[in-house]
Amino acid sequence: MKKVTWKIQYDSTPLIHRHCKKCGKKTRFKSSDQFRINAQRQYLDIWLIYKCTKCNTTWNATIFSRISPQALTSEQLNQFQENDQALAKNYAFDFDLLRKNGAEYELPAFSIVGDDIGTGESAEVKLISEYILPIKVSTLLRKKLHLSQKSFRELVENGRIKDASGQNLLKSKLNGETTIIFLPWG
């Protein structure tokens, strides 16, 4: 059985839809990959700064509110202070955090990179995403394999495509990594 790894690569961070005070309407906001830290006596507030794509007005997504500085390691605090790009990207892809901030989000454009598999061969594919996406595994697989929803459903129902852990491929969402088994169908 051929073993393949498919990795999801993102073109950008998710865009946020919210009302822009300056534009006077709902617009898109993009992560600036920068943090704002405010110290109030013994507590810290930490935000990820977003900017309107039309006028650059800022909106701050709350990461921590009234947190004790001792609750963070010195490394974490340093990452916030130095606007660590990887950390900013992690928070920009935190869809639960965005929901808690009342933001509507738009999934970023992405591609699935990895060797193609033939319809006549058995394969074990490890599907990896650096971030947890609120998207079904079936959507990702259909995109990579260029299959219609009907064709994909038939392959799953006939046992030609299945999740190695036994999850329902038509309903499960990608939580970082999953392994898919492909049996010949061509």
C-alpha positions, 0 to 999 in steps of 0.5 A: 500500500502506497503511503502519501502525505497531503499537507494543507497550505494557506494563502493567508490568514482568515479574513474577518467580516465586521462593521468598520466605523470609518467606512460606515459599513461591514467590511473585511478585516485582515490580521496585522500579525501584531499584538497590543498589550495594555497593563492595568495595575497588576493585570494585562490585556492582550489583543491581536490587531486587525486592519480594515482592508479598505481604510486600515482602521483597526479592530482588536480581537481580545486574546486575554483580558485582565490576566495576571502577568504571572499566568504567562511564562516569560517566553509567552510574554516575550512572544507577545511583546515581540509580535511573534509571527507564528503566534499571531498566525496561531491566534488568527486561525483560532476560530473559537477565539474569533467566535468569542470576539463576535467576528464572522470569518471567511475561510482562507484560500488553501491548496492541498499539496502532496503526491497524487494517487491513482484510482487503481492503487491502494493508498494510505494518505495522511492529511495534515493541517497546521491549524484546526479548520471548521471544514469537513474532511470530505470537502478537502478530499473532493477538492484534491481528488476533483470529485463531485459530491455524488461520486465521493459519497458513492466511494465512501458508501462502497468502502473505497475511501474510509477514515482509518479511525472509523470516523464518518468521512461525510461528517467529520471535520479536520482536527489537525491530522487524519489518515484516510485509506483509499482502495482501488476504484477505477 
